[in-house]
Amino acid sequence: MAWAVRAPVLWLVALAQGVVGGLAPAGDARAHDTRPGYLEITEQTPRRYELIWRTPVFSGSRLSVVLRFPDGVRTQGEPVEREFRGSVVERRVIEAPHGLVGTRIEFIGLETTITDVLVRVQRSDGSHSTALVHPSQPWLQVQGSQGPWSTALVYLRHGVTHIAGGYDHLLFVLGLFLLVRGVRALVATITAFTAAHSVTLAVSTLEWVRVPQPPVEAIIALSLVVVAAEILDTQPRATLIRRRPWVVALSFGLLHGFGFAGALADIGLPGDSVPLALFAFNAGVEIGQLALISVFLLVSHVCDRLGASARSRAHARSLAAYSAGTLASFWFFERLAGFMP
């Protein structure tokens, strides 16, 4: 029965995977090209601020976003830039005659991207504020201090945004959705995946365990290849992933959690609200996953009423698996080449 519900939507899944492949640049088809920018503003005196401005690098090119401050704000000395793997960090000191609270900082060029910018303002009295700037509104009105729940909301939104752009994570969850038969088995499998990546996200973000990101990202792509291959295997064999799909989801979920931790490391955690921000980011990831699954369940229910032949189901299943597996294979070898000497 569960297979009958899922089968009609396979064509939609295959189409979505094709779109994802088409959106990925030929020279750099990464699954996380929505890495956020980061701006940290630290108040040294009521009129003097130190800035750390990190912009991501995609396909060898720095994100073309320029900061614009209110009239009267001046940069003291020359900005200092350093290049890191995947980003460029600029440090500068500015002077604002009347302070920055209540003023507007603009991010020129952000509106032409799909990248958000997380902004953290630290004041000399110990208070702070955090905000997430979107391309649809590429400016920030600097606010006074805010409570921990405002910070949690920012990290919740960042979690949703990250999973929406994390195509490899999304395709893995959809692969499980297509592979596992039976509602109870599907619920157990997704729950195991969620629990596993929640644990490794926490231990990695809190730096209890350190794992290099490039190999992790390569294995994440490989996990999708494994799921795609299992979908294509039509032999009635009692493989582990068919007998105990939750065990495989649990194992790969641990790896995916390290991948989520890499995204969170790009922006860091507020020192006074680490548990809350970590929980909010993870909750955002789960909201993104559940929203996607809910949409496909709804669409599959609608499509099921239209009917689908056994032959079309088989073709759609194969097309979906080949699309996901091919794209994941490309990601795997690209990421492997990225950290090989």
Sequence and secondary structure as in RCSB ss.txt:
>XXXX:A:sequence
MAWAVRAPVLWLVALAQGVVGGLAPAGDARAHDTRPGYLEITEQTPRRYELIWRTPVFSGSRLSVVLRFPDGVRT
QGEPVEREFRGSVVERRVIEAPHGLVGTRIEFIGLETTITDVLVRVQRSDGSHSTALVHPSQPWLQVQGSQGPWS
TALVYLRHGVTHIAGGYDHLLFVLGLFLLVRGVRALVATITAFTAAHSVTLAVSTLEWVRVPQPPVEAIIALSLV
VVAAEILDTQPRATLIRRRPWVVALSFGLLHGFGFAGALADIGLPGDSVPLALFAFNAGVEIGQLALISVFLLVS
HVCDRLGASARSRAHARSLAAYSAGTLASFWFFERLAGFMP
>XXXX:A:secstr
 HHHHHGGGHHHHHHHHHHHHHHS TT   S TT  EEEEEEEEETTEEEEEEEEEEETTEE   EEE  TT EE
EEEEEEEEETTEEEEEEEEE TT STT EEEEETGGGSS  EEEEEE TTS EEEEEEBTTB EEE      HHH
HHHHHHHHHHHHHHH HHHHHHHHHHHHH  SHHHHHHHHHHHHHHHHHHHHHHHTTSS   HHHHHHHHHHHHH
HHHHHHH  S    HHHH HHHHHHHHHHHHHHHHHHHHHTT   TT HHHHHHHHHHHHHHHHHHHHHHHHHHH
HHHHTT   HHHHHHHHHHHHHHHHHHHHHHHHHHHHHH  
